Amino acid sequence: MARVLLRRWTAALATAATVALALTLVFPQPLPAQADGLTTADPTTAERAETPAPTTTQAHGHSFVAMAVQQVAPAVVRIDTERRVQGSGLNPLLLDPLLQDALGDLPSTHRQHGQGSGVVIAANPENNHALVLTNAHVVDGVDSVEVTLADGHSFTGAVSGSDSVTDLALVALRTGDSTIQVAQLGDSASLEVGDWAIALGNPYGLDSTVTLGIVSNLHRSIASLGFADKRLELIQTDAAINPGNSGGPLVNAAGEVIGINTLVRSGPGAGLGFAIPINLARQVAILLENQGEITHPYLGIQMVQLTRRRARNHNADPNTLLKLPERDGALVQKVVEASPAERAGLRRGDLVVGAGQQIVHEPAELLALVEASQVGQPLELHIQRGEREFQLEVTPEAMPR
């Protein structure tokens, strides 16, 4: 019996040795331990030479978004505003007479509080001075401004310049002994559709909120979104932008500011966010800092786009009263009373097909040419009225505030 057990034990040892030899042949190097998907074994000298050392952020499993946020977040601020608004918000005609007697005279004004975001673009420690870039609609008509940094420090701000046409404004801060971080500004001209876009701000009062998306489109005309009083080409993004994000930065993967969040268009399924390109914002900020306001040339016309197809479809209607030229251009829909356009003789129904030496295919092109013109210097427009084409000189004036 003992001999049988000894033979079985010897056979088992031989089998184990065979298996161990096979494993050694298959796995000649020690298997590294695994933890959360990362190799924790110490590599050989050769492996160290071939494998680049990971950054600290990558080693801890953080994404490029976290790295970008670390770069810019300290320069993102919350802006709290207060303005005095006429009227009590209650309609006296809807109040019961007995209630009116009990309440007495209703107050004629009340305080309205608002909130937005901004980003520090300049700081001068020697003068204890800093500049915050935000949207004009965030600080329009406010009586007081309070700016809160990401670290919780608050300062009283003053609106040093505002431009409603580009929806940009500067808020000046007296910083005392505080050290304020300035955001790194990027180059919006180098953007491509599909680039990463990171939005930072304080939507709905939720401080330091970050959302991620891509650049969905470029050069999106704000006029096509229903804002006839603005002159902007916007960056479109699917990064979530909500009330309170206005004035906050849109950032690229390197943590550089590429835009200033300005508006959102909501619809079924998802919202569309839009930002002002930082190259334009930088130019406007310089002018606002030096001048406090910006003068924009103004003709006094409202336009819609006309294409050959639209004109052809319109003219095919037997009941139409006005035949349209079957070509591309900016169709004058309205001429503002007492405007430069009215004094020059422009009429409703005129088609602007050129300005200066440039061909005009759509209203956005004409607006860009008007914006580039000089107040008081005649601008020559190429007009088609019915079957007749002619030149018309219009002298731009400063846009009424």
PyMOL commands that set and color helices and strands:
alter all, ss='L'
color gray80, all
select helices_A, chain A and resi 2-26+45-50+56-59+64-75+92-94+97-103+136-139+188-190+203-205+222-225+278-291+308-315+340-344+363-371
alter helices_A, ss='H'
color red, helices_A
select strands_A, chain A and resi 34-35+38-39+76-86+109-124+129-134+144-148+154-163+168-174+196-201+209-221+233-237+249-251+257-265+272-277+297-298+301-306+329-335+351-355+358-359+379-385+388-394+397-398
alter strands_A, ss='S'
color yellow, strands_A
deselect
rebuild
show_as cartoon
